[in-house]
Amino acid sequence: MNLTNKIASIDYDADRVKIANLAKVIRATDYVPGAVKVRVPIAQMRS
């Protein structure tokens, strides 16, 4: 969590948690979820 930039990063298991439910929990704590960025690991990537 970066309070200066007002940004939090969340790692979650997409097989167990749906984005809609995650956003609902965030809103329940009086925070507003912003844009979503997704990082996808690529196995055996060549440079």
Distance bins in CASP14 RR format, pairs under 12 A and 6 or more apart:
PFRMAT RR
TARGET T0000
AUTHOR 0000-0000-0000
RMODE 2
METHOD distances of the structure
MODEL  1
1 7 1 0 0 1 0 0 0 0 0 0 0
1 8 1 0 1 0 0 0 0 0 0 0 0
1 9 1 0 0 1 0 0 0 0 0 0 0
1 10 0 0 0 0 1 0 0 0 0 0 0
1 31 0 0 0 0 0 1 0 0 0 0 0
2 8 1 0 0 1 0 0 0 0 0 0 0
2 9 0 0 0 0 1 0 0 0 0 0 0
6 31 0 0 0 0 1 0 0 0 0 0 0
6 32 0 0 0 0 1 0 0 0 0 0 0
6 33 0 0 0 0 0 1 0 0 0 0 0
6 34 0 0 0 0 1 0 0 0 0 0 0
7 31 0 0 0 0 0 1 0 0 0 0 0
7 33 0 0 0 0 0 1 0 0 0 0 0
7 34 0 0 0 0 1 0 0 0 0 0 0
7 35 0 0 0 0 0 1 0 0 0 0 0
7 37 0 0 0 0 0 1 0 0 0 0 0
8 22 0 0 0 0 0 1 0 0 0 0 0
8 26 0 0 0 0 1 0 0 0 0 0 0
8 29 0 0 0 0 0 1 0 0 0 0 0
8 31 0 0 0 0 1 0 0 0 0 0 0
8 32 0 0 0 0 0 1 0 0 0 0 0
8 33 0 0 0 0 1 0 0 0 0 0 0
8 34 0 0 0 0 1 0 0 0 0 0 0
8 37 0 0 0 0 0 1 0 0 0 0 0
9 36 0 0 0 0 0 1 0 0 0 0 0
9 37 0 0 0 0 1 0 0 0 0 0 0
9 38 0 0 0 0 0 1 0 0 0 0 0
9 39 0 0 0 0 1 0 0 0 0 0 0
10 17 0 0 0 0 1 0 0 0 0 0 0
10 19 0 0 0 0 0 1 0 0 0 0 0
10 22 1 0 0 1 0 0 0 0 0 0 0
10 23 0 0 0 0 0 1 0 0 0 0 0
10 25 0 0 0 0 0 1 0 0 0 0 0
10 26 0 0 0 0 1 0 0 0 0 0 0
10 31 0 0 0 0 0 1 0 0 0 0 0
10 33 0 0 0 0 1 0 0 0 0 0 0
10 34 0 0 0 0 0 1 0 0 0 0 0
10 36 0 0 0 0 1 0 0 0 0 0 0
10 37 0 0 0 0 0 1 0 0 0 0 0
10 38 0 0 0 0 0 1 0 0 0 0 0
10 39 0 0 0 0 0 1 0 0 0 0 0
11 17 0 0 0 0 0 1 0 0 0 0 0
11 22 0 0 0 0 0 1 0 0 0 0 0
11 37 0 0 0 0 0 1 0 0 0 0 0
11 38 0 0 0 0 0 1 0 0 0 0 0
11 39 0 0 0 0 1 0 0 0 0 0 0
11 41 0 0 0 0 0 1 0 0 0 0 0
12 18 0 0 0 0 1 0 0 0 0 0 0
12 19 0 0 0 0 1 0 0 0 0 0 0
12 21 0 0 0 0 1 0 0 0 0 0 0
12 22 1 0 0 1 0 0 0 0 0 0 0
12 23 0 0 0 0 0 1 0 0 0 0 0
12 25 0 0 0 0 0 1 0 0 0 0 0
12 26 0 0 0 0 0 1 0 0 0 0 0
12 36 0 0 0 0 0 1 0 0 0 0 0
12 38 0 0 0 0 0 1 0 0 0 0 0
12 39 0 0 0 0 0 1 0 0 0 0 0
13 22 0 0 0 0 0 1 0 0 0 0 0
14 21 0 0 0 0 0 1 0 0 0 0 0
14 22 0 0 0 0 1 0 0 0 0 0 0
14 36 0 0 0 0 0 1 0 0 0 0 0
14 38 0 0 0 0 1 0 0 0 0 0 0
14 39 0 0 0 0 0 1 0 0 0 0 0
14 40 0 0 0 0 0 1 0 0 0 0 0
16 22 0 0 0 0 0 1 0 0 0 0 0
17 23 0 0 0 0 0 1 0 0 0 0 0
17 24 0 0 0 0 0 1 0 0 0 0 0
17 25 0 0 0 0 1 0 0 0 0 0 0
17 26 0 0 0 0 0 1 0 0 0 0 0
18 24 0 0 0 0 1 0 0 0 0 0 0
18 25 0 0 0 0 0 1 0 0 0 0 0
19 25 0 0 0 0 0 1 0 0 0 0 0
19 26 0 0 0 0 0 1 0 0 0 0 0
19 33 0 0 0 0 1 0 0 0 0 0 0
19 34 0 0 0 0 0 1 0 0 0 0 0
19 35 0 0 0 0 0 1 0 0 0 0 0
19 36 1 0 0 1 0 0 0 0 0 0 0
19 37 0 0 0 0 0 1 0 0 0 0 0
19 38 0 0 0 0 1 0 0 0 0 0 0
20 26 0 0 0 0 0 1 0 0 0 0 0
20 27 0 0 0 0 0 1 0 0 0 0 0
20 33 0 0 0 0 0 1 0 0 0 0 0
20 36 0 0 0 0 0 1 0 0 0 0 0
21 27 0 0 0 0 0 1 0 0 0 0 0
21 28 0 0 0 0 0 1 0 0 0 0 0
21 33 0 0 0 0 0 1 0 0 0 0 0
22 28 0 0 0 0 0 1 0 0 0 0 0
22 29 0 0 0 0 0 1 0 0 0 0 0
22 31 0 0 0 0 0 1 0 0 0 0 0
22 33 1 0 0 1 0 0 0 0 0 0 0
22 34 0 0 0 0 0 1 0 0 0 0 0
22 36 0 0 0 0 1 0 0 0 0 0 0
23 29 0 0 0 0 0 1 0 0 0 0 0
23 31 0 0 0 0 1 0 0 0 0 0 0
23 32 0 0 0 0 1 0 0 0 0 0 0
23 33 1 0 1 0 0 0 0 0 0 0 0
23 34 0 0 0 0 1 0 0 0 0 0 0
23 35 0 0 0 0 0 1 0 0 0 0 0
23 36 0 0 0 0 1 0 0 0 0 0 0
24 31 0 0 0 0 0 1 0 0 0 0 0
24 33 0 0 0 0 1 0 0 0 0 0 0
25 31 0 0 0 0 1 0 0 0 0 0 0
25 33 0 0 0 0 1 0 0 0 0 0 0
26 32 1 0 0 1 0 0 0 0 0 0 0
26 33 1 0 1 0 0 0 0 0 0 0 0
26 34 0 0 0 0 1 0 0 0 0 0 0
26 36 0 0 0 0 0 1 0 0 0 0 0
27 33 1 0 0 1 0 0 0 0 0 0 0
27 34 0 0 0 0 0 1 0 0 0 0 0
END
